[in-house]
Amino acid sequence: MSFAAYEKFISQNTDFSLRDRYDLPSSKLTFPGSAHYRMEIAGIETVSNFEIMLKEAEKRSIPVHRIIAAVKGATLMDNQELRYFAQIGADSKTEVMILPVPSRGWDIGKQYSTKEGYVSGMRMRGHDMITNWLRELDRCIEAGFRGFLVPDEGLLYLLNMLREGGVIPSDVKFKVSVFAGHASGVGGKLLEKLGADSFNPLADLTLPMLASIRNSVSIPLDVYISIVDSMGGIQRFHEAAEIARICAPVYFKFEPGPSEGELYNTWVDKSYLDFLVKEKVRYMQITKEWVERIDNGVVFNDYREDLCIPQP
């Protein structure tokens, strides 16, 4: 059988392009409310962190649509703090995607974080960990959260079953983490079919690669404009306008710093996180200014009706 048969089948039966999209077509999709891009800040770890971010965003007149909260795990918030965190999200109409349990190998599982173990990927290890994740999910839902960061496909499959079965609220949304390691439209399509409401591709993808993913899926993409040094230290401010045009609907994602391990451990200096969150908001403003200088027709607004805002 010649390769032409593979090409024919894929072109006739899937949305996948056989090559990365070097033609860089404009996305035909937008968010509800017609925006091409929105703003997302990762690593809002404490109540003060959240409050300072909102004050800085108000000072700079730049809306933050979504935050990734408690990357160190909601486990490390007591019940009162967790509920107050949800209330801040509700009052500010900010979408909060919270991570119930830390997924950085801080249990006994360290293989993937070793020099060669990184090829093993970051996944939930064993059914006890999944049970712990679900227990924490239940506590977060009870506190009012409706958005969750999901680290792997198996857990996503189970969570979507629980959502479709009415065990958890139907308005809960799942964002698949960059930890899952997806970097193609084929992987993105799998996540979409498993129930993902958005997903975070790897940070080092070229524009043609991102265009190929958008060609394959309809859910929002979460694309890093700034990422921690330990994961490459990539800064894509100058590409932001093209990313918005190609990948819409897309969340611009900001996570500067030395490393996630330093930022999201239990012992991190809270004053440093409070400083860093101001820098993240400043990066957002700079990015928006760059997009507006390009003037390629992409839209940014503060429409929030479709966000999974906490309901404490």
C-alpha atoms as a printed R data frame, in Angstrom:
    type eleno elety resid chain resno       x      y      z
1   ATOM     1    CA   MET     A     1   0.000  0.000  0.000
2   ATOM     2    CA   SER     A     2   1.392  3.422 -0.937
3   ATOM     3    CA   PHE     A     3   1.483  6.410  1.403
4   ATOM     4    CA   ALA     A     4  -1.063  8.060 -0.899
5   ATOM     5    CA   ALA     A     5  -3.687  5.754  0.632
6   ATOM     6    CA   TYR     A     6  -2.905  7.136  4.080
7   ATOM     7    CA   GLU     A     7  -3.150 10.681  2.763
8   ATOM     8    CA   LYS     A     8  -6.464 10.004  1.046
9   ATOM     9    CA   PHE     A     9  -8.039  8.407  4.120
10  ATOM    10    CA   ILE     A    10  -6.916 11.182  6.484
11  ATOM    11    CA   SER     A    11  -8.059 13.972  4.163
12  ATOM    12    CA   GLN     A    12 -11.470 12.367  3.575
13  ATOM    13    CA   ASN     A    13 -12.230 11.190  7.102
14  ATOM    14    CA   THR     A    14 -10.603 13.610  9.552
15  ATOM    15    CA   ASP     A    15  -9.963 17.294 10.209
16  ATOM    16    CA   PHE     A    16  -6.231 16.681 10.531
17  ATOM    17    CA   SER     A    17  -3.772 18.348  8.160
18  ATOM    18    CA   LEU     A    18  -0.967 16.072  6.972
19  ATOM    19    CA   ARG     A    19   1.588 18.851  7.361
20  ATOM    20    CA   ASP     A    20   1.946 21.770  9.732
21  ATOM    21    CA   ARG     A    21  -0.067 24.692  8.347
22  ATOM    22    CA   TYR     A    22   2.676 26.877  6.864
23  ATOM    23    CA   ASP     A    23  -0.011 28.937  5.132
24  ATOM    24    CA   LEU     A    24  -1.052 30.202  8.621
25  ATOM    25    CA   PRO     A    25  -4.776 30.565  7.933
26  ATOM    26    CA   SER     A    26  -6.854 32.889 10.104
27  ATOM    27    CA   SER     A    27  -9.072 31.057 12.560
28  ATOM    28    CA   LYS     A    28 -12.773 31.328 11.778
29  ATOM    29    CA   LEU     A    29 -13.682 30.837 15.441
30  ATOM    30    CA   THR     A    30 -14.034 33.276 18.338
31  ATOM    31    CA   PHE     A    31 -15.141 33.215 21.948
32  ATOM    32    CA   PRO     A    32 -18.782 33.999 22.744
33  ATOM    33    CA   GLY     A    33 -18.854 37.786 22.633
34  ATOM    34    CA   SER     A    34 -16.681 37.793 19.467
35  ATOM    35    CA   ALA     A    35 -13.226 38.079 21.080
36  ATOM    36    CA   HIS     A    36 -10.276 36.328 19.459
37  ATOM    37    CA   TYR     A    37  -8.127 36.308 22.577
38  ATOM    38    CA   ARG     A    38  -8.469 36.570 26.343
39  ATOM    39    CA   MET     A    39  -6.045 36.876 29.259
40  ATOM    40    CA   GLU     A    40  -5.086 34.078 31.659
41  ATOM    41    CA   ILE     A    41  -2.703 34.264 34.632
42  ATOM    42    CA   ALA     A    42  -1.295 31.078 36.121
43  ATOM    43    CA   GLY     A    43  -0.169 30.567 39.686
44  ATOM    44    CA   ILE     A    44  -2.591 32.569 41.816
45  ATOM    45    CA   GLU     A    45  -1.766 30.703 44.990
46  ATOM    46    CA   THR     A    46  -3.207 32.692 47.905
47  ATOM    47    CA   VAL     A    47  -6.059 35.024 48.778
48  ATOM    48    CA   SER     A    48  -3.684 38.003 48.919
49  ATOM    49    CA   ASN     A    49  -2.237 36.977 45.565
50  ATOM    50    CA   PHE     A    50  -5.729 37.070 44.036
51  ATOM    51    CA   GLU     A    51  -6.635 40.404 45.627
52  ATOM    52    CA   ILE     A    52  -3.380 42.066 44.544
53  ATOM    53    CA   MET     A    53  -3.824 40.790 40.999
54  ATOM    54    CA   LEU     A    54  -7.316 42.305 40.790
55  ATOM    55    CA   LYS     A    55  -6.104 45.665 42.131
56  ATOM    56    CA   GLU     A    56  -3.235 45.727 39.636
57  ATOM    57    CA   ALA     A    57  -5.557 44.797 36.769
58  ATOM    58    CA   GLU     A    58  -7.939 47.588 37.764
59  ATOM    59    CA   LYS     A    59  -5.047 50.081 37.985
60  ATOM    60    CA   ARG     A    60  -3.863 49.147 34.496
61  ATOM    61    CA   SER     A    61  -7.403 48.827 33.075
62  ATOM    62    CA   ILE     A    62  -6.674 45.342 31.772
63  ATOM    63    CA   PRO     A    63  -9.246 42.580 32.361
64  ATOM    64    CA   VAL     A    64  -8.114 39.154 33.563
65  ATOM    65    CA   HIS     A    65 -10.616 36.600 32.304
66  ATOM    66    CA   ARG     A    66  -9.185 33.444 33.844
67  ATOM    67    CA   ILE     A    67  -6.757 32.403 36.544
68  ATOM    68    CA   ILE     A    68  -5.093 29.060 37.189
69  ATOM    69    CA   ALA     A    69  -5.294 28.725 40.953
70  ATOM    70    CA   ALA     A    70  -3.515 26.655 43.589
71  ATOM    71    CA   VAL     A    71  -0.964 24.989 41.344
72  ATOM    72    CA   LYS     A    72   0.469 23.751 44.640
73  ATOM    73    CA   GLY     A    73  -2.917 22.058 45.212
74  ATOM    74    CA   ALA     A    74  -6.166 23.148 46.849
75  ATOM    75    CA   THR     A    75  -5.294 20.618 49.565
76  ATOM    76    CA   LEU     A    76  -3.103 23.305 51.156
77  ATOM    77    CA   MET     A    77  -6.018 25.706 51.704
78  ATOM    78    CA   ASP     A    78  -8.239 25.262 54.730
79  ATOM    79    CA   ASN     A    79 -12.012 25.256 54.194
80  ATOM    80    CA   GLN     A    80 -12.482 28.911 55.143
81  ATOM    81    CA   GLU     A    81  -9.697 30.090 52.849
82  ATOM    82    CA   LEU     A    82 -10.983 27.943 49.991
83  ATOM    83    CA   ARG     A    83 -14.501 29.409 50.284
84  ATOM    84    CA   TYR     A    84 -13.156 32.965 50.504
85  ATOM    85    CA   PHE     A    85 -11.024 32.361 47.411
86  ATOM    86    CA   ALA     A    86 -14.154 31.234 45.546
87  ATOM    87    CA   GLN     A    87 -16.039 34.291 46.778
88  ATOM    88    CA   ILE     A    88 -13.359 36.612 45.384
89  ATOM    89    CA   GLY     A    89 -13.717 34.875 42.028
90  ATOM    90    CA   ALA     A    90 -17.480 35.248 42.122
91  ATOM    91    CA   ASP     A    91 -17.378 38.914 43.127
92  ATOM    92    CA   SER     A    92 -14.836 39.786 40.429
93  ATOM    93    CA   LYS     A    93 -16.469 37.532 37.793
94  ATOM    94    CA   THR     A    94 -13.155 35.799 37.177
95  ATOM    95    CA   GLU     A    95 -12.999 32.276 35.793
96  ATOM    96    CA   VAL     A    96 -11.035 30.127 38.240
97  ATOM    97    CA   MET     A    97  -9.471 26.844 37.135
98  ATOM    98    CA   ILE     A    98  -8.223 25.233 40.323
99  ATOM    99    CA   LEU     A    99  -5.934 22.230 40.742
100 ATOM   100    CA   PRO     A   100  -7.351 20.045 43.526
101 ATOM   101    CA   VAL     A   101  -4.201 18.007 44.219
102 ATOM   102    CA   PRO     A   102  -0.588 18.929 43.320
103 ATOM   103    CA   SER     A   103   0.663 16.877 40.367
104 ATOM   104    CA   ARG     A   104   4.391 17.567 40.548
105 ATOM   105    CA   GLY     A   105   5.651 14.274 41.935
106 ATOM   106    CA   TRP     A   106   5.460 15.363 45.551
107 ATOM   107    CA   ASP     A   107   4.171 11.968 46.603
108 ATOM   108    CA   ILE     A   108   6.515  8.984 46.150
109 ATOM   109    CA   GLY     A   109   6.438  9.316 42.342
110 ATOM   110    CA   LYS     A   110   9.638 11.035 41.193
111 ATOM   111    CA   GLN     A   111  10.553  9.038 38.074
112 ATOM   112    CA   TYR     A   112   9.354 11.561 35.507
113 ATOM   113    CA   SER     A   113  11.230 14.391 37.246
114 ATOM   114    CA   THR     A   114  14.619 12.668 37.024
115 ATOM   115    CA   LYS     A   115  17.154 13.400 34.287
116 ATOM   116    CA   GLU     A   116  15.815 10.686 31.970
117 ATOM   117    CA   GLY     A   117  12.463 10.045 33.561
118 ATOM   118    CA   TYR     A   118  10.950 13.115 31.883
119 ATOM   119    CA   VAL     A   119  10.101 10.903 28.899
120 ATOM   120    CA   SER     A   120   7.613  9.060 31.115
121 ATOM   121    CA   GLY     A   121   5.248 12.039 31.197
122 ATOM   122    CA   MET     A   122   3.283 13.497 34.106
123 ATOM   123    CA   ARG     A   123   0.238 11.381 34.880
124 ATOM   124    CA   MET     A   124  -1.921 10.344 37.822
125 ATOM   125    CA   ARG     A   125  -0.199  7.419 39.500
126 ATOM   126    CA   GLY     A   126  -2.528  4.712 40.788
127 ATOM   127    CA   HIS     A   127  -6.149  4.682 41.830
128 ATOM   128    CA   ASP     A   128  -5.487  5.979 45.333
129 ATOM   129    CA   MET     A   129  -4.229  9.228 43.809
130 ATOM   130    CA   ILE     A   130  -7.326  9.428 41.599
131 ATOM   131    CA   THR     A   131  -9.530  8.893 44.661
132 ATOM   132    CA   ASN     A   132  -7.697 11.644 46.538
133 ATOM   133    CA   TRP     A   133  -8.139 13.926 43.522
134 ATOM   134    CA   LEU     A   134 -11.888 13.228 43.469
135 ATOM   135    CA   ARG     A   135 -12.207 13.872 47.215
136 ATOM   136    CA   GLU     A   136 -10.528 17.237 46.780
137 ATOM   137    CA   LEU     A   137 -12.639 17.937 43.684
138 ATOM   138    CA   ASP     A   138 -15.748 17.403 45.814
139 ATOM   139    CA   ARG     A   139 -14.454 19.833 48.464
140 ATOM   140    CA   CYS     A   140 -13.725 22.454 45.792
141 ATOM   141    CA   ILE     A   141 -17.162 22.073 44.184
142 ATOM   142    CA   GLU     A   142 -18.739 22.398 47.633
143 ATOM   143    CA   ALA     A   143 -16.757 25.648 48.102
144 ATOM   144    CA   GLY     A   144 -18.186 26.932 44.812
145 ATOM   145    CA   PHE     A   145 -15.502 26.289 42.183
146 ATOM   146    CA   ARG     A   146 -16.632 25.304 38.691
147 ATOM   147    CA   GLY     A   147 -13.355 25.134 36.750
148 ATOM   148    CA   PHE     A   148 -10.593 22.555 37.144
149 ATOM   149    CA   LEU     A   149  -7.106 21.970 35.793
150 ATOM   150    CA   VAL     A   150  -6.765 18.339 34.692
151 ATOM   151    CA   PRO     A   151  -3.307 16.738 34.308
152 ATOM   152    CA   ASP     A   152  -4.027 13.653 32.190
153 ATOM   153    CA   GLU     A   153  -6.444 12.031 29.748
154 ATOM   154    CA   GLY     A   154  -7.524  9.116 31.918
155 ATOM   155    CA   LEU     A   155  -8.673 11.429 34.678
156 ATOM   156    CA   LEU     A   156 -10.383 13.644 32.085
157 ATOM   157    CA   TYR     A   157 -12.278 10.613 30.760
158 ATOM   158    CA   LEU     A   158 -13.515  9.747 34.264
159 ATOM   159    CA   LEU     A   159 -14.422 13.352 35.128
160 ATOM   160    CA   ASN     A   160 -16.436 13.741 31.950
161 ATOM   161    CA   MET     A   161 -18.320 10.527 32.773
162 ATOM   162    CA   LEU     A   162 -19.161 11.977 36.198
163 ATOM   163    CA   ARG     A   163 -20.313 15.236 34.587
164 ATOM   164    CA   GLU     A   164 -22.443 13.522 31.962
165 ATOM   165    CA   GLY     A   165 -23.859 11.197 34.641
166 ATOM   166    CA   GLY     A   166 -25.016 14.113 36.782
167 ATOM   167    CA   VAL     A   167 -22.706 13.266 39.675
168 ATOM   168    CA   ILE     A   168 -21.000 16.645 39.408
169 ATOM   169    CA   PRO     A   169 -22.649 19.845 38.111
170 ATOM   170    CA   SER     A   170 -23.113 20.074 34.357
171 ATOM   171    CA   ASP     A   171 -21.632 23.583 34.269
172 ATOM   172    CA   VAL     A   172 -18.225 22.404 35.556
173 ATOM   173    CA   LYS     A   173 -15.442 22.931 32.988
174 ATOM   174    CA   PHE     A   174 -12.141 21.110 32.509
175 ATOM   175    CA   LYS     A   175  -8.913 22.643 31.202
176 ATOM   176    CA   VAL     A   176  -6.211 20.110 30.288
177 ATOM   177    CA   SER     A   177  -2.821 21.130 31.636
178 ATOM   178    CA   VAL     A   178   0.408 21.547 29.685
179 ATOM   179    CA   PHE     A   179   1.597 18.707 31.934
180 ATOM   180    CA   ALA     A   180  -0.303 16.303 29.675
181 ATOM   181    CA   GLY     A   181   2.244 17.164 26.973
182 ATOM   182    CA   HIS     A   182   0.061 17.441 23.862
183 ATOM   183    CA   ALA     A   183   1.533 19.109 20.788
184 ATOM   184    CA   SER     A   184  -0.620 18.183 17.795
185 ATOM   185    CA   GLY     A   185  -4.142 18.455 16.462
186 ATOM   186    CA   VAL     A   186  -4.534 14.693 16.834
187 ATOM   187    CA   GLY     A   187  -3.844 14.911 20.564
188 ATOM   188    CA   GLY     A   188  -6.079 17.976 20.839
189 ATOM   189    CA   LYS     A   189  -8.934 16.167 19.107
190 ATOM   190    CA   LEU     A   190  -8.592 13.273 21.538
191 ATOM   191    CA   LEU     A   191  -8.865 15.666 24.482
192 ATOM   192    CA   GLU     A   192 -11.887 17.377 22.911
193 ATOM   193    CA   LYS     A   193 -13.645 14.023 22.473
194 ATOM   194    CA   LEU     A   194 -12.830 13.084 26.079
195 ATOM   195    CA   GLY     A   195 -14.582 16.210 27.346
196 ATOM   196    CA   ALA     A   196 -11.932 18.940 27.535
197 ATOM   197    CA   ASP     A   197 -13.336 22.481 27.439
198 ATOM   198    CA   SER     A   198  -9.895 23.927 26.604
199 ATOM   199    CA   PHE     A   199  -6.325 22.671 26.523
200 ATOM   200    CA   ASN     A   200  -2.797 23.960 26.929
201 ATOM   201    CA   PRO     A   201  -0.406 22.776 24.173
202 ATOM   202    CA   LEU     A   202   3.322 22.663 24.803
203 ATOM   203    CA   ALA     A   203   4.852 26.132 24.945
204 ATOM   204    CA   ASP     A   204   7.525 25.725 22.263
205 ATOM   205    CA   LEU     A   205   5.295 25.095 19.230
206 ATOM   206    CA   THR     A   206   5.770 27.077 16.018
207 ATOM   207    CA   LEU     A   207   2.967 29.107 14.469
208 ATOM   208    CA   PRO     A   208   2.387 26.463 11.746
209 ATOM   209    CA   MET     A   209   2.116 23.806 14.461
210 ATOM   210    CA   LEU     A   210  -0.420 25.894 16.370
211 ATOM   211    CA   ALA     A   211  -2.354 26.504 13.145
212 ATOM   212    CA   SER     A   212  -2.525 22.746 12.575
213 ATOM   213    CA   ILE     A   213  -3.999 22.261 16.043
214 ATOM   214    CA   ARG     A   214  -6.621 24.958 15.459
215 ATOM   215    CA   ASN     A   215  -7.461 23.276 12.138
216 ATOM   216    CA   SER     A   216  -8.341 20.114 14.101
217 ATOM   217    CA   VAL     A   217 -10.239 21.306 17.182
218 ATOM   218    CA   SER     A   218 -12.944 23.828 18.081
219 ATOM   219    CA   ILE     A   219 -12.280 24.225 21.831
220 ATOM   220    CA   PRO     A   220 -10.221 27.212 23.067
221 ATOM   221    CA   LEU     A   221  -6.435 26.877 23.151
222 ATOM   222    CA   ASP     A   222  -4.353 28.161 26.073
223 ATOM   223    CA   VAL     A   223  -1.052 29.432 24.651
224 ATOM   224    CA   TYR     A   224   1.928 30.631 26.688
225 ATOM   225    CA   ILE     A   225   3.104 34.163 25.979
226 ATOM   226    CA   SER     A   226   5.529 33.905 28.915
227 ATOM   227    CA   ILE     A   227   6.725 30.754 30.677
228 ATOM   228    CA   VAL     A   228   9.057 29.944 33.588
229 ATOM   229    CA   ASP     A   229  12.779 29.628 32.873
230 ATOM   230    CA   SER     A   230  12.900 25.962 33.887
231 ATOM   231    CA   MET     A   231  10.457 25.114 31.071
232 ATOM   232    CA   GLY     A   232  12.299 27.133 28.447
233 ATOM   233    CA   GLY     A   233  11.775 30.754 29.502
234 ATOM   234    CA   ILE     A   234   9.905 31.407 26.249
235 ATOM   235    CA   GLN     A   235   8.612 34.960 25.698
236 ATOM   236    CA   ARG     A   236   6.270 35.427 22.691
237 ATOM   237    CA   PHE     A   237   5.055 39.022 23.061
238 ATOM   238    CA   HIS     A   238   5.919 39.906 19.454
239 ATOM   239    CA   GLU     A   239   3.993 36.891 18.122
240 ATOM   240    CA   ALA     A   240   0.863 37.579 20.170
241 ATOM   241    CA   ALA     A   241  -1.130 39.205 17.365
242 ATOM   242    CA   GLU     A   242  -0.435 36.289 15.012
243 ATOM   243    CA   ILE     A   243  -1.215 33.769 17.735
244 ATOM   244    CA   ALA     A   244  -4.579 35.478 18.286
245 ATOM   245    CA   ARG     A   245  -5.332 35.512 14.555
246 ATOM   246    CA   ILE     A   246  -4.344 31.884 13.985
247 ATOM   247    CA   CYS     A   247  -5.487 30.226 17.218
248 ATOM   248    CA   ALA     A   248  -8.724 32.054 18.135
249 ATOM   249    CA   PRO     A   249 -10.393 31.477 20.480
250 ATOM   250    CA   VAL     A   250  -7.208 31.550 22.553
251 ATOM   251    CA   TYR     A   251  -6.289 32.386 26.135
252 ATOM   252    CA   PHE     A   252  -2.937 34.191 26.364
253 ATOM   253    CA   LYS     A   253  -1.173 32.562 29.296
254 ATOM   254    CA   PHE     A   254   1.388 34.275 31.575
255 ATOM   255    CA   GLU     A   255   3.622 32.344 33.976
256 ATOM   256    CA   PRO     A   256   7.042 34.037 34.352
257 ATOM   257    CA   GLY     A   257   9.486 33.080 37.059
258 ATOM   258    CA   PRO     A   258  12.469 30.818 37.767
259 ATOM   259    CA   SER     A   259  10.671 27.459 37.987
260 ATOM   260    CA   GLU     A   260   7.286 26.004 38.849
261 ATOM   261    CA   GLY     A   261   8.898 23.923 41.571
262 ATOM   262    CA   GLU     A   262  10.073 27.092 43.315
263 ATOM   263    CA   LEU     A   263   6.860 29.068 42.746
264 ATOM   264    CA   TYR     A   264   4.342 26.437 43.793
265 ATOM   265    CA   ASN     A   265   5.933 24.640 46.706
266 ATOM   266    CA   THR     A   266   4.530 24.867 50.208
267 ATOM   267    CA   TRP     A   267   7.374 27.034 51.531
268 ATOM   268    CA   VAL     A   268   7.391 29.755 48.873
269 ATOM   269    CA   ASP     A   269   7.631 33.365 50.123
270 ATOM   270    CA   LYS     A   270   4.150 34.833 49.729
271 ATOM   271    CA   SER     A   271   5.537 38.344 49.300
272 ATOM   272    CA   TYR     A   272   7.462 37.119 46.252
273 ATOM   273    CA   LEU     A   273   4.267 35.697 44.734
274 ATOM   274    CA   ASP     A   274   2.531 39.019 45.384
275 ATOM   275    CA   PHE     A   275   5.361 40.852 43.575
276 ATOM   276    CA   LEU     A   276   5.287 38.407 40.684
277 ATOM   277    CA   VAL     A   277   1.536 38.692 40.137
278 ATOM   278    CA   LYS     A   278   1.940 42.421 39.494
279 ATOM   279    CA   GLU     A   279   4.548 41.589 36.860
280 ATOM   280    CA   LYS     A   280   2.137 39.127 35.231
281 ATOM   281    CA   VAL     A   281  -0.514 41.828 34.912
282 ATOM   282    CA   ARG     A   282   2.118 44.205 33.490
283 ATOM   283    CA   TYR     A   283   3.057 41.552 30.913
284 ATOM   284    CA   MET     A   284  -0.609 41.320 29.971
285 ATOM   285    CA   GLN     A   285  -0.801 45.051 29.353
286 ATOM   286    CA   ILE     A   286   2.387 44.989 27.247
287 ATOM   287    CA   THR     A   287   1.041 42.090 25.195
288 ATOM   288    CA   LYS     A   288  -2.249 43.849 24.531
289 ATOM   289    CA   GLU     A   289  -0.368 46.970 23.430
290 ATOM   290    CA   TRP     A   290   1.716 44.932 20.994
291 ATOM   291    CA   VAL     A   291  -1.382 43.280 19.522
292 ATOM   292    CA   GLU     A   292  -3.018 46.663 19.016
293 ATOM   293    CA   ARG     A   293   0.095 47.980 17.204
294 ATOM   294    CA   ILE     A   294  -0.180 45.184 14.634
295 ATOM   295    CA   ASP     A   295  -3.860 45.953 13.902
296 ATOM   296    CA   ASN     A   296  -4.681 42.678 12.128
297 ATOM   297    CA   GLY     A   297  -8.365 42.720 13.032
298 ATOM   298    CA   VAL     A   298  -8.338 40.559 16.160
299 ATOM   299    CA   VAL     A   299 -10.761 41.520 18.917
300 ATOM   300    CA   PHE     A   300 -10.239 41.726 22.678
301 ATOM   301    CA   ASN     A   301 -13.085 42.522 25.079
302 ATOM   302    CA   ASP     A   302 -14.350 41.870 28.588
303 ATOM   303    CA   TYR     A   303 -17.287 39.578 27.766
304 ATOM   304    CA   ARG     A   304 -17.658 37.061 30.632
305 ATOM   305    CA   GLU     A   305 -21.056 35.378 30.256
306 ATOM   306    CA   ASP     A   306 -19.557 32.010 29.277
307 ATOM   307    CA   LEU     A   307 -16.864 31.855 31.971
308 ATOM   308    CA   CYS     A   308 -17.051 29.185 34.699
309 ATOM   309    CA   ILE     A   309 -17.132 31.701 37.537
310 ATOM   310    CA   PRO     A   310 -17.227 30.281 41.082
311 ATOM   311    CA   GLN     A   311 -20.641 29.920 42.720
312 ATOM   312    CA   PRO     A   312 -19.988 29.992 46.496
